Amino acid sequence: MARKKKKWNRKFWIPTIVELTGIALMCVGLGYEMAYHADLGYIIMTSGSILIAGGGVLYAKFKPWLEG
């Protein structure tokens, strides 16, 4: 029997987009802090890291559905 090729599940994209948004926010926060030496850069970097952690939690939540 020929095996079916698995399609990418849309639920995989939700945590991926959240994590990529978090990475982008961290980059923006780092650049802002380097340019202006303002505390807002640290707040933006912290928000980005929270999004990255949230994306990891979402991926762990969706992982059983991706395999099945």
All heavy atoms as TSV, in Angstrom:
chain	resi	resn	atom	element	x	y	z
A	1	MET	N	N	0.817	-1.184	0.000
A	1	MET	CA	C	0.000	0.000	0.000
A	1	MET	C	C	0.862	1.249	0.000
A	1	MET	O	O	1.877	1.293	0.689
A	1	MET	CB	C	-0.859	0.044	1.258
A	1	MET	CG	C	-2.155	-0.613	1.133
A	1	MET	SD	S	-3.058	-0.201	2.616
A	1	MET	CE	C	-4.397	-1.266	2.390
A	2	ALA	N	N	0.438	2.217	-0.745
A	2	ALA	CA	C	1.167	3.485	-0.773
A	2	ALA	C	C	0.787	4.317	0.444
A	2	ALA	O	O	-0.377	4.380	0.826
A	2	ALA	CB	C	0.839	4.244	-2.050
A	3	ARG	N	N	1.786	4.914	1.037
A	3	ARG	CA	C	1.535	5.750	2.214
A	3	ARG	C	C	1.103	7.135	1.770
A	3	ARG	O	O	1.624	7.679	0.815
A	3	ARG	CB	C	2.793	5.879	3.060
A	3	ARG	CG	C	3.175	4.591	3.726
A	3	ARG	CD	C	4.402	4.818	4.518
A	3	ARG	NE	N	4.082	4.595	5.918
A	3	ARG	CZ	C	4.914	4.787	6.893
A	3	ARG	NH1	N	6.113	5.249	6.657
A	3	ARG	NH2	N	4.573	4.550	8.122
A	4	LYS	N	N	0.166	7.666	2.497
A	4	LYS	CA	C	-0.268	9.024	2.216
A	4	LYS	C	C	0.734	10.011	2.803
A	4	LYS	O	O	1.233	9.806	3.914
A	4	LYS	CB	C	-1.629	9.297	2.861
A	4	LYS	CG	C	-2.784	8.734	2.130
A	4	LYS	CD	C	-4.026	9.113	2.908
A	4	LYS	CE	C	-5.207	9.276	2.040
A	4	LYS	NZ	N	-6.390	9.640	2.825
A	5	LYS	N	N	1.016	11.032	2.036
A	5	LYS	CA	C	1.899	12.068	2.544
A	5	LYS	C	C	1.092	12.984	3.460
A	5	LYS	O	O	0.008	13.434	3.104
A	5	LYS	CB	C	2.486	12.866	1.383
A	5	LYS	CG	C	3.569	13.800	1.806
A	5	LYS	CD	C	4.221	14.432	0.604
A	5	LYS	CE	C	5.338	15.330	1.060
A	5	LYS	NZ	N	6.014	15.956	-0.038
A	6	LYS	N	N	1.632	13.243	4.657
A	6	LYS	CA	C	0.923	14.079	5.610
A	6	LYS	C	C	0.956	15.528	5.167
A	6	LYS	O	O	1.980	16.038	4.746
A	6	LYS	CB	C	1.540	13.971	6.999
A	6	LYS	CG	C	1.116	12.769	7.766
A	6	LYS	CD	C	1.551	12.904	9.201
A	6	LYS	CE	C	1.005	11.792	10.026
A	6	LYS	NZ	N	1.370	11.904	11.406
A	7	LYS	N	N	-0.184	16.174	5.286
A	7	LYS	CA	C	-0.247	17.599	5.003
A	7	LYS	C	C	0.069	18.365	6.286
A	7	LYS	O	O	-0.142	17.870	7.390
A	7	LYS	CB	C	-1.658	17.978	4.530
A	7	LYS	CG	C	-2.022	17.387	3.182
A	7	LYS	CD	C	-3.463	17.629	2.875
A	7	LYS	CE	C	-3.629	18.993	2.268
A	7	LYS	NZ	N	-5.009	19.250	1.844
A	8	TRP	N	N	0.586	19.570	6.104
A	8	TRP	CA	C	0.836	20.418	7.268
A	8	TRP	C	C	-0.500	20.803	7.868
A	8	TRP	O	O	-1.401	21.253	7.181
A	8	TRP	CB	C	1.597	21.674	6.866
A	8	TRP	CG	C	3.026	21.407	6.621
A	8	TRP	CD1	C	3.599	21.039	5.456
A	8	TRP	CD2	C	4.069	21.453	7.570
A	8	TRP	NE1	N	4.926	20.860	5.610
A	8	TRP	CE2	C	5.255	21.114	6.899
A	8	TRP	CE3	C	4.136	21.756	8.909
A	8	TRP	CZ2	C	6.478	21.065	7.538
A	8	TRP	CZ3	C	5.353	21.710	9.543
A	8	TRP	CH2	C	6.495	21.368	8.857
A	9	ASN	N	N	-0.613	20.616	9.128
A	9	ASN	CA	C	-1.832	20.951	9.828
A	9	ASN	C	C	-1.850	22.436	10.132
A	9	ASN	O	O	-0.833	23.017	10.480
A	9	ASN	CB	C	-1.904	20.142	11.124
A	9	ASN	CG	C	-3.283	20.097	11.689
A	9	ASN	OD1	O	-4.117	20.940	11.384
A	9	ASN	ND2	N	-3.528	19.108	12.527
A	10	ARG	N	N	-3.014	23.053	9.987
A	10	ARG	CA	C	-3.113	24.491	10.258
A	10	ARG	C	C	-2.842	24.816	11.714
A	10	ARG	O	O	-2.416	25.910	12.033
A	10	ARG	CB	C	-4.492	24.995	9.865
A	10	ARG	CG	C	-4.674	25.060	8.386
A	10	ARG	CD	C	-5.967	25.701	8.040
A	10	ARG	NE	N	-6.101	25.716	6.588
A	10	ARG	CZ	C	-7.219	25.851	5.957
A	10	ARG	NH1	N	-8.337	25.990	6.635
A	10	ARG	NH2	N	-7.259	25.862	4.652
A	11	LYS	N	N	-3.108	23.883	12.597
A	11	LYS	CA	C	-2.855	24.125	14.014
A	11	LYS	C	C	-1.367	24.263	14.302
A	11	LYS	O	O	-0.984	24.820	15.326
A	11	LYS	CB	C	-3.453	23.014	14.858
A	11	LYS	CG	C	-4.957	23.030	14.821
A	11	LYS	CD	C	-5.531	21.896	15.608
A	11	LYS	CE	C	-7.045	21.938	15.493
A	11	LYS	NZ	N	-7.666	20.798	16.090
A	12	PHE	N	N	-0.536	23.764	13.429
A	12	PHE	CA	C	0.907	23.924	13.590
A	12	PHE	C	C	1.308	25.377	13.380
A	12	PHE	O	O	2.261	25.858	13.986
A	12	PHE	CB	C	1.643	23.032	12.587
A	12	PHE	CG	C	3.123	23.259	12.552
A	12	PHE	CD1	C	3.924	22.758	13.542
A	12	PHE	CD2	C	3.698	23.986	11.525
A	12	PHE	CE1	C	5.286	22.963	13.517
A	12	PHE	CE2	C	5.054	24.201	11.483
A	12	PHE	CZ	C	5.852	23.684	12.489
A	13	TRP	N	N	0.590	26.090	12.525
A	13	TRP	CA	C	0.972	27.462	12.187
A	13	TRP	C	C	0.661	28.449	13.302
A	13	TRP	O	O	1.316	29.494	13.395
A	13	TRP	CB	C	0.299	27.890	10.889
A	13	TRP	CG	C	0.854	27.142	9.729
A	13	TRP	CD1	C	0.244	26.152	9.026
A	13	TRP	CD2	C	2.152	27.283	9.151
A	13	TRP	NE1	N	1.065	25.674	8.044
A	13	TRP	CE2	C	2.248	26.350	8.102
A	13	TRP	CE3	C	3.241	28.099	9.428
A	13	TRP	CZ2	C	3.393	26.231	7.324
A	13	TRP	CZ3	C	4.372	27.979	8.650
A	13	TRP	CH2	C	4.441	27.043	7.618
A	14	ILE	N	N	-0.307	28.158	14.148
A	14	ILE	CA	C	-0.656	29.092	15.223
A	14	ILE	C	C	0.523	29.303	16.176
A	14	ILE	O	O	0.949	30.442	16.384
A	14	ILE	CB	C	-1.920	28.619	15.965
A	14	ILE	CG1	C	-3.117	28.638	15.021
A	14	ILE	CG2	C	-2.195	29.482	17.193
A	14	ILE	CD1	C	-4.345	27.960	15.573
A	15	PRO	N	N	1.106	28.246	16.772
A	15	PRO	CA	C	2.253	28.494	17.649
A	15	PRO	C	C	3.477	29.013	16.899
A	15	PRO	O	O	4.260	29.798	17.458
A	15	PRO	CB	C	2.534	27.128	18.290
A	15	PRO	CG	C	1.813	26.134	17.482
A	15	PRO	CD	C	0.704	26.840	16.791
A	16	THR	N	N	3.627	28.623	15.652
A	16	THR	CA	C	4.774	29.106	14.881
A	16	THR	C	C	4.686	30.611	14.665
A	16	THR	O	O	5.672	31.335	14.843
A	16	THR	CB	C	4.841	28.381	13.522
A	16	THR	OG1	O	4.910	26.973	13.763
A	16	THR	CG2	C	6.048	28.823	12.731
A	17	ILE	N	N	3.513	31.097	14.323
A	17	ILE	CA	C	3.340	32.533	14.113
A	17	ILE	C	C	3.501	33.291	15.425
A	17	ILE	O	O	4.106	34.370	15.453
A	17	ILE	CB	C	1.976	32.802	13.455
A	17	ILE	CG1	C	1.994	32.294	12.015
A	17	ILE	CG2	C	1.619	34.283	13.501
A	17	ILE	CD1	C	0.657	32.304	11.333
A	18	VAL	N	N	3.004	32.737	16.522
A	18	VAL	CA	C	3.164	33.397	17.825
A	18	VAL	C	C	4.640	33.502	18.187
A	18	VAL	O	O	5.112	34.551	18.648
A	18	VAL	CB	C	2.362	32.638	18.910
A	18	VAL	CG1	C	2.702	33.141	20.299
A	18	VAL	CG2	C	0.868	32.778	18.661
A	19	GLU	N	N	5.394	32.421	17.980
A	19	GLU	CA	C	6.820	32.457	18.298
A	19	GLU	C	C	7.585	33.409	17.389
A	19	GLU	O	O	8.473	34.139	17.849
A	19	GLU	CB	C	7.415	31.054	18.216
A	19	GLU	CG	C	7.022	30.185	19.394
A	19	GLU	CD	C	7.728	28.848	19.382
A	19	GLU	OE1	O	8.394	28.510	18.384
A	19	GLU	OE2	O	7.604	28.127	20.387
A	20	LEU	N	N	7.262	33.430	16.106
A	20	LEU	CA	C	7.947	34.354	15.197
A	20	LEU	C	C	7.633	35.808	15.529
A	20	LEU	O	O	8.507	36.678	15.415
A	20	LEU	CB	C	7.576	34.037	13.750
A	20	LEU	CG	C	8.162	32.743	13.192
A	20	LEU	CD1	C	7.636	32.488	11.786
A	20	LEU	CD2	C	9.675	32.794	13.199
A	21	THR	N	N	6.403	36.066	15.953
A	21	THR	CA	C	6.052	37.415	16.398
A	21	THR	C	C	6.858	37.793	17.637
A	21	THR	O	O	7.334	38.927	17.758
A	21	THR	CB	C	4.543	37.499	16.694
A	21	THR	OG1	O	3.824	37.087	15.549
A	21	THR	CG2	C	4.138	38.901	17.078
A	22	GLY	N	N	7.018	36.855	18.543
A	22	GLY	CA	C	7.827	37.105	19.736
A	22	GLY	C	C	9.284	37.376	19.397
A	22	GLY	O	O	9.913	38.273	19.983
A	23	ILE	N	N	9.833	36.652	18.458
A	23	ILE	CA	C	11.220	36.877	18.044
A	23	ILE	C	C	11.362	38.261	17.417
A	23	ILE	O	O	12.317	38.988	17.690
A	23	ILE	CB	C	11.680	35.762	17.083
A	23	ILE	CG1	C	11.804	34.440	17.833
A	23	ILE	CG2	C	13.000	36.132	16.414
A	23	ILE	CD1	C	12.001	33.242	16.943
A	24	ALA	N	N	10.386	38.633	16.586
A	24	ALA	CA	C	10.423	39.961	15.960
A	24	ALA	C	C	10.332	41.053	17.020
A	24	ALA	O	O	11.051	42.065	16.954
A	24	ALA	CB	C	9.288	40.092	14.949
A	25	LEU	N	N	9.457	40.868	18.004
A	25	LEU	CA	C	9.344	41.861	19.078
A	25	LEU	C	C	10.639	41.979	19.869
A	25	LEU	O	O	11.025	43.077	20.264
A	25	LEU	CB	C	8.207	41.483	20.026
A	25	LEU	CG	C	6.854	42.107	19.754
A	25	LEU	CD1	C	5.830	41.597	20.747
A	25	LEU	CD2	C	6.921	43.600	19.789
A	26	MET	N	N	11.291	40.854	20.126
A	26	MET	CA	C	12.559	40.916	20.852
A	26	MET	C	C	13.607	41.687	20.056
A	26	MET	O	O	14.371	42.469	20.612
A	26	MET	CB	C	13.051	39.513	21.195
A	26	MET	CG	C	12.245	38.890	22.295
A	26	MET	SD	S	13.013	37.471	23.054
A	26	MET	CE	C	14.486	38.141	23.723
A	27	CYS	N	N	13.640	41.483	18.749
A	27	CYS	CA	C	14.591	42.216	17.908
A	27	CYS	C	C	14.293	43.711	17.919
A	27	CYS	O	O	15.203	44.537	18.011
A	27	CYS	CB	C	14.560	41.676	16.486
A	27	CYS	SG	S	15.202	40.000	16.335
A	28	VAL	N	N	13.019	44.066	17.811
A	28	VAL	CA	C	12.632	45.478	17.851
A	28	VAL	C	C	12.979	46.095	19.200
A	28	VAL	O	O	13.515	47.208	19.270
A	28	VAL	CB	C	11.121	45.630	17.540
A	28	VAL	CG1	C	10.626	47.020	17.865
A	28	VAL	CG2	C	10.845	45.293	16.090
A	29	GLY	N	N	12.690	45.376	20.264
A	29	GLY	CA	C	13.012	45.883	21.606
A	29	GLY	C	C	14.502	46.066	21.810
A	29	GLY	O	O	14.940	47.051	22.418
A	30	LEU	N	N	15.284	45.150	21.301
A	30	LEU	CA	C	16.734	45.265	21.425
A	30	LEU	C	C	17.250	46.477	20.654
A	30	LEU	O	O	18.063	47.257	21.162
A	30	LEU	CB	C	17.396	43.990	20.920
A	30	LEU	CG	C	18.921	43.907	21.033
A	30	LEU	CD1	C	19.333	43.974	22.501
A	30	LEU	CD2	C	19.423	42.648	20.394
A	31	GLY	N	N	16.755	46.652	19.446
A	31	GLY	CA	C	17.158	47.810	18.654
A	31	GLY	C	C	16.724	49.112	19.287
A	31	GLY	O	O	17.478	50.102	19.304
A	32	TYR	N	N	15.514	49.150	19.827
A	32	TYR	CA	C	15.008	50.364	20.471
A	32	TYR	C	C	15.844	50.712	21.698
A	32	TYR	O	O	16.185	51.867	21.925
A	32	TYR	CB	C	13.535	50.165	20.854
A	32	TYR	CG	C	12.877	51.419	21.351
A	32	TYR	CD1	C	12.309	52.310	20.460
A	32	TYR	CD2	C	12.805	51.722	22.708
A	32	TYR	CE1	C	11.696	53.468	20.899
A	32	TYR	CE2	C	12.211	52.871	23.158
A	32	TYR	CZ	C	11.651	53.748	22.246
A	32	TYR	OH	O	11.059	54.901	22.699
A	33	GLU	N	N	16.156	49.697	22.475
A	33	GLU	CA	C	16.953	49.950	23.691
A	33	GLU	C	C	18.357	50.411	23.336
A	33	GLU	O	O	18.911	51.291	23.998
A	33	GLU	CB	C	16.992	48.678	24.543
A	33	GLU	CG	C	17.387	48.896	25.984
A	33	GLU	CD	C	18.881	49.017	26.173
A	33	GLU	OE1	O	19.616	48.312	25.467
A	33	GLU	OE2	O	19.307	49.823	27.010
A	34	MET	N	N	18.941	49.836	22.293
A	34	MET	CA	C	20.287	50.249	21.887
A	34	MET	C	C	20.287	51.666	21.339
A	34	MET	O	O	21.234	52.418	21.561
A	34	MET	CB	C	20.846	49.282	20.844
A	34	MET	CG	C	21.229	47.935	21.412
A	34	MET	SD	S	21.745	46.766	20.152
A	34	MET	CE	C	23.166	47.556	19.473
A	35	ALA	N	N	19.230	52.058	20.648
A	35	ALA	CA	C	19.187	53.381	20.024
A	35	ALA	C	C	18.873	54.477	21.035
A	35	ALA	O	O	19.504	55.544	21.015
A	35	ALA	CB	C	18.146	53.388	18.912
A	36	TYR	N	N	17.896	54.229	21.904
A	36	TYR	CA	C	17.412	55.301	22.779
A	36	TYR	C	C	17.775	55.126	24.248
A	36	TYR	O	O	17.514	56.023	25.043
A	36	TYR	CB	C	15.893	55.428	22.646
A	36	TYR	CG	C	15.462	55.807	21.255
A	36	TYR	CD1	C	14.791	54.898	20.446
A	36	TYR	CD2	C	15.729	57.066	20.735
A	36	TYR	CE1	C	14.388	55.228	19.168
A	36	TYR	CE2	C	15.339	57.414	19.464
A	36	TYR	CZ	C	14.671	56.500	18.683
A	36	TYR	OH	O	14.277	56.825	17.420
A	37	HIS	N	N	18.325	53.996	24.630
A	37	HIS	CA	C	18.660	53.691	26.035
A	37	HIS	C	C	17.455	53.927	26.937
A	37	HIS	O	O	17.569	54.504	28.020
A	37	HIS	CB	C	19.856	54.520	26.506
A	37	HIS	CG	C	21.094	54.264	25.711
A	37	HIS	ND1	N	21.805	53.103	25.821
A	37	HIS	CD2	C	21.718	55.012	24.769
A	37	HIS	CE1	C	22.832	53.152	24.993
A	37	HIS	NE2	N	22.798	54.301	24.331
A	38	ALA	N	N	16.284	53.510	26.453
A	38	ALA	CA	C	15.046	53.714	27.197
A	38	ALA	C	C	14.549	52.390	27.767
A	38	ALA	O	O	14.842	51.316	27.233
A	38	ALA	CB	C	13.980	54.312	26.290
A	39	ASP	N	N	13.796	52.497	28.845
A	39	ASP	CA	C	13.265	51.302	29.481
A	39	ASP	C	C	12.182	50.626	28.646
A	39	ASP	O	O	11.885	49.453	28.853
A	39	ASP	CB	C	12.694	51.643	30.854
A	39	ASP	CG	C	13.796	52.004	31.844
A	39	ASP	OD1	O	14.942	51.571	31.633
A	39	ASP	OD2	O	13.487	52.709	32.836
A	40	LEU	N	N	11.594	51.354	27.717
A	40	LEU	CA	C	10.565	50.770	26.860
A	40	LEU	C	C	11.126	49.591	26.055
A	40	LEU	O	O	10.411	48.625	25.787
A	40	LEU	CB	C	9.984	51.833	25.919
A	40	LEU	CG	C	8.877	51.381	24.992
A	40	LEU	CD1	C	7.669	50.897	25.790
A	40	LEU	CD2	C	8.483	52.495	24.052
A	41	GLY	N	N	12.410	49.654	25.706
A	41	GLY	CA	C	13.035	48.540	24.986
A	41	GLY	C	C	12.999	47.257	25.790
A	41	GLY	O	O	12.763	46.176	25.247
A	42	TYR	N	N	13.215	47.374	27.105
A	42	TYR	CA	C	13.165	46.188	27.964
A	42	TYR	C	C	11.740	45.639	28.055
A	42	TYR	O	O	11.535	44.427	28.100
A	42	TYR	CB	C	13.684	46.511	29.365
A	42	TYR	CG	C	15.159	46.810	29.387
A	42	TYR	CD1	C	15.634	48.023	29.870
A	42	TYR	CD2	C	16.075	45.881	28.922
A	42	TYR	CE1	C	16.979	48.298	29.891
A	42	TYR	CE2	C	17.432	46.140	28.933
A	42	TYR	CZ	C	17.875	47.357	29.426
A	42	TYR	OH	O	19.207	47.615	29.437
A	43	ILE	N	N	10.765	46.540	28.067
A	43	ILE	CA	C	9.373	46.096	28.109
A	43	ILE	C	C	9.018	45.361	26.825
A	43	ILE	O	O	8.353	44.316	26.856
A	43	ILE	CB	C	8.437	47.305	28.338
A	43	ILE	CG1	C	8.692	47.904	29.724
A	43	ILE	CG2	C	6.978	46.896	28.187
A	43	ILE	CD1	C	8.007	49.230	29.946
A	44	ILE	N	N	9.468	45.876	25.693
A	44	ILE	CA	C	9.192	45.219	24.411
A	44	ILE	C	C	9.892	43.865	24.349
A	44	ILE	O	O	9.314	42.876	23.893
A	44	ILE	CB	C	9.623	46.132	23.242
A	44	ILE	CG1	C	8.773	47.401	23.215
A	44	ILE	CG2	C	9.494	45.396	21.909
A	44	ILE	CD1	C	9.269	48.445	22.232
A	45	MET	N	N	11.141	43.801	24.832
A	45	MET	CA	C	11.862	42.513	24.835
A	45	MET	C	C	11.175	41.503	25.742
A	45	MET	O	O	11.071	40.319	25.401
A	45	MET	CB	C	13.307	42.710	25.274
A	45	MET	CG	C	14.197	43.278	24.209
A	45	MET	SD	S	15.934	43.227	24.632
A	45	MET	CE	C	16.050	44.540	25.816
A	46	THR	N	N	10.675	41.950	26.890
A	46	THR	CA	C	9.978	41.052	27.801
A	46	THR	C	C	8.688	40.541	27.172
A	46	THR	O	O	8.351	39.359	27.291
A	46	THR	CB	C	9.670	41.770	29.129
A	46	THR	OG1	O	10.897	42.242	29.683
A	46	THR	CG2	C	9.000	40.852	30.116
A	47	SER	N	N	7.973	41.429	26.480
A	47	SER	CA	C	6.747	41.007	25.789
A	47	SER	C	C	7.066	39.959	24.730
A	47	SER	O	O	6.319	38.979	24.561
A	47	SER	CB	C	6.070	42.204	25.136
A	47	SER	OG	O	5.781	43.193	26.079
A	48	GLY	N	N	8.160	40.145	23.997
A	48	GLY	CA	C	8.568	39.173	22.994
A	48	GLY	C	C	8.897	37.823	23.592
A	48	GLY	O	O	8.525	36.775	23.051
A	49	SER	N	N	9.591	37.843	24.730
A	49	SER	CA	C	9.945	36.560	25.350
A	49	SER	C	C	8.713	35.851	25.898
A	49	SER	O	O	8.640	34.620	25.874
A	49	SER	CB	C	10.988	36.776	26.452
A	49	SER	OG	O	10.447	37.527	27.513
A	50	ILE	N	N	7.729	36.621	26.357
A	50	ILE	CA	C	6.479	36.005	26.813
A	50	ILE	C	C	5.751	35.359	25.631
A	50	ILE	O	O	5.199	34.260	25.762
A	50	ILE	CB	C	5.591	37.051	27.521
A	50	ILE	CG1	C	6.222	37.420	28.863
A	50	ILE	CG2	C	4.169	36.544	27.710
A	50	ILE	CD1	C	5.559	38.593	29.547
A	51	LEU	N	N	5.761	36.029	24.482
A	51	LEU	CA	C	5.132	35.431	23.297
A	51	LEU	C	C	5.852	34.161	22.851
A	51	LEU	O	O	5.211	33.189	22.433
A	51	LEU	CB	C	5.096	36.435	22.143
A	51	LEU	CG	C	3.997	37.486	22.214
A	51	LEU	CD1	C	4.129	38.451	21.051
A	51	LEU	CD2	C	2.645	36.833	22.203
A	52	ILE	N	N	7.173	34.157	22.944
A	52	ILE	CA	C	7.928	32.954	22.572
A	52	ILE	C	C	7.569	31.797	23.510
A	52	ILE	O	O	7.339	30.667	23.067
A	52	ILE	CB	C	9.443	33.232	22.587
A	52	ILE	CG1	C	9.801	34.197	21.456
A	52	ILE	CG2	C	10.235	31.935	22.461
A	52	ILE	CD1	C	11.230	34.688	21.504
A	53	ALA	N	N	7.492	32.087	24.806
A	53	ALA	CA	C	7.113	31.042	25.758
A	53	ALA	C	C	5.681	30.573	25.518
A	53	ALA	O	O	5.386	29.375	25.585
A	53	ALA	CB	C	7.265	31.559	27.178
A	54	GLY	N	N	4.792	31.501	25.210
A	54	GLY	CA	C	3.408	31.140	24.915
A	54	GLY	C	C	3.298	30.284	23.671
A	54	GLY	O	O	2.478	29.359	23.601
A	55	GLY	N	N	4.115	30.573	22.664
A	55	GLY	CA	C	4.125	29.748	21.456
A	55	GLY	C	C	4.583	28.331	21.754
A	55	GLY	O	O	4.062	27.367	21.190
A	56	GLY	N	N	5.553	28.204	22.647
A	56	GLY	CA	C	6.000	26.865	23.049
A	56	GLY	C	C	4.911	26.088	23.769
A	56	GLY	O	O	4.738	24.884	23.561
A	57	VAL	N	N	4.152	26.788	24.612
A	57	VAL	CA	C	3.041	26.140	25.323
A	57	VAL	C	C	1.958	25.723	24.331
A	57	VAL	O	O	1.402	24.623	24.428
A	57	VAL	CB	C	2.479	27.077	26.411
A	57	VAL	CG1	C	1.182	26.541	26.983
A	57	VAL	CG2	C	3.501	27.280	27.509
A	58	LEU	N	N	1.658	26.587	23.377
A	58	LEU	CA	C	0.652	26.240	22.368
A	58	LEU	C	C	1.101	25.048	21.528
A	58	LEU	O	O	0.294	24.179	21.187
A	58	LEU	CB	C	0.368	27.435	21.461
A	58	LEU	CG	C	-0.452	28.559	22.062
A	58	LEU	CD1	C	-0.524	29.729	21.089
A	58	LEU	CD2	C	-1.836	28.081	22.420
A	59	TYR	N	N	2.386	25.014	21.184
A	59	TYR	CA	C	2.890	23.881	20.408
A	59	TYR	C	C	2.747	22.586	21.203
A	59	TYR	O	O	2.344	21.553	20.657
A	59	TYR	CB	C	4.345	24.088	20.017
A	59	TYR	CG	C	4.881	22.955	19.184
A	59	TYR	CD1	C	4.532	22.834	17.852
A	59	TYR	CD2	C	5.711	21.983	19.741
A	59	TYR	CE1	C	4.995	21.787	17.084
A	59	TYR	CE2	C	6.179	20.927	18.977
A	59	TYR	CZ	C	5.820	20.839	17.660
A	59	TYR	OH	O	6.267	19.799	16.910
A	60	ALA	N	N	3.047	22.635	22.489
A	60	ALA	CA	C	2.908	21.438	23.326
A	60	ALA	C	C	1.443	21.023	23.424
A	60	ALA	O	O	1.134	19.835	23.487
A	60	ALA	CB	C	3.478	21.698	24.709
A	61	LYS	N	N	0.538	22.004	23.416
A	61	LYS	CA	C	-0.888	21.683	23.480
A	61	LYS	C	C	-1.379	21.060	22.173
A	61	LYS	O	O	-2.189	20.146	22.188
A	61	LYS	CB	C	-1.675	22.947	23.782
A	61	LYS	CG	C	-3.160	22.741	23.903
A	61	LYS	CD	C	-3.842	24.053	24.229
A	61	LYS	CE	C	-5.337	23.927	24.256
A	61	LYS	NZ	N	-5.849	23.318	25.453
A	62	PHE	N	N	-0.884	21.548	21.042
A	62	PHE	CA	C	-1.332	21.052	19.748
A	62	PHE	C	C	-0.567	19.814	19.293
A	62	PHE	O	O	-0.960	19.173	18.336
A	62	PHE	CB	C	-1.196	22.133	18.677
A	62	PHE	CG	C	-2.144	23.284	18.840
A	62	PHE	CD1	C	-1.778	24.548	18.440
A	62	PHE	CD2	C	-3.391	23.099	19.378
A	62	PHE	CE1	C	-2.654	25.612	18.584
A	62	PHE	CE2	C	-4.271	24.147	19.531
A	62	PHE	CZ	C	-3.900	25.424	19.129
A	63	LYS	N	N	0.512	19.465	19.925
A	63	LYS	CA	C	1.368	18.364	19.480
A	63	LYS	C	C	0.615	17.039	19.346
A	63	LYS	O	O	0.789	16.361	18.322
A	63	LYS	CB	C	2.548	18.224	20.450
A	63	LYS	CG	C	3.508	17.123	20.109
A	63	LYS	CD	C	4.406	17.505	18.989
A	63	LYS	CE	C	5.512	16.483	18.889
A	63	LYS	NZ	N	5.915	16.254	17.541
A	64	PRO	N	N	-0.220	16.634	20.300
A	64	PRO	CA	C	-0.924	15.345	20.107
A	64	PRO	C	C	-1.834	15.351	18.888
A	64	PRO	O	O	-2.005	14.331	18.236
A	64	PRO	CB	C	-1.745	15.190	21.390
A	64	PRO	CG	C	-1.069	16.036	22.390
A	64	PRO	CD	C	-0.457	17.177	21.628
A	65	TRP	N	N	-2.396	16.491	18.541
A	65	TRP	CA	C	-3.280	16.566	17.385
A	65	TRP	C	C	-2.499	16.538	16.090
A	65	TRP	O	O	-3.014	16.155	15.059
A	65	TRP	CB	C	-4.123	17.824	17.438
A	65	TRP	CG	C	-5.078	17.832	18.596
A	65	TRP	CD1	C	-5.601	16.747	19.236
A	65	TRP	CD2	C	-5.611	18.971	19.242
A	65	TRP	NE1	N	-6.424	17.152	20.239
A	65	TRP	CE2	C	-6.455	18.504	20.270
A	65	TRP	CE3	C	-5.460	20.336	19.060
A	65	TRP	CZ2	C	-7.143	19.368	21.102
A	65	TRP	CZ3	C	-6.160	21.185	19.898
A	65	TRP	CH2	C	-6.982	20.713	20.897
A	66	LEU	N	N	-1.253	16.966	16.140
A	66	LEU	CA	C	-0.441	16.957	14.924
A	66	LEU	C	C	-0.030	15.539	14.554
A	66	LEU	O	O	0.118	15.220	13.391
A	66	LEU	CB	C	0.816	17.826	15.114
A	66	LEU	CG	C	0.591	19.320	15.237
A	66	LEU	CD1	C	1.904	20.007	15.580
A	66	LEU	CD2	C	0.046	19.880	13.945
A	67	GLU	N	N	0.164	14.707	15.560
A	67	GLU	CA	C	0.632	13.352	15.304
A	67	GLU	C	C	-0.484	12.412	14.871
A	67	GLU	O	O	-0.239	11.453	14.172
A	67	GLU	CB	C	1.323	12.791	16.550
A	67	GLU	CG	C	2.605	13.518	16.878
A	67	GLU	CD	C	3.196	13.067	18.196
A	67	GLU	OE1	O	2.516	12.350	18.962
A	67	GLU	OE2	O	4.337	13.434	18.465
A	68	GLY	N	N	-1.699	12.706	15.307
A	68	GLY	CA	C	-2.787	11.782	15.058
A	68	GLY	C	C	-3.566	12.014	13.834
A	68	GLY	O	O	-3.525	12.707	12.957
